[in-house]
Amino acid sequence: MSDTRVLGRALVDDLQSGVAPPVVSTRIHNALADVVRDVSVATRDARGLTVVALSVGVFQNALLLETFIGRLQVVGVRVLTH
């Protein structure tokens, strides 16, 4: 399972090191997609669920949504959106 504390620490480190904002943003989006994928795979493995519904707030971000869908489909999780 992903540890979001690592994500937070990496974000702070990037900002303090002067990493360009677009690079930081891409790293955050990719890390969040990894967290969603990891939680979905863990749920699938523990419960046998192979479908996930992405809805509300963060899933209105088109970049995040497309990234999430791609990461989930690669591991065999069917994605429902609205």
Order of alpha helices (4+ residues) and beta strands (2+ residues): alpha-alpha-beta-alpha-beta
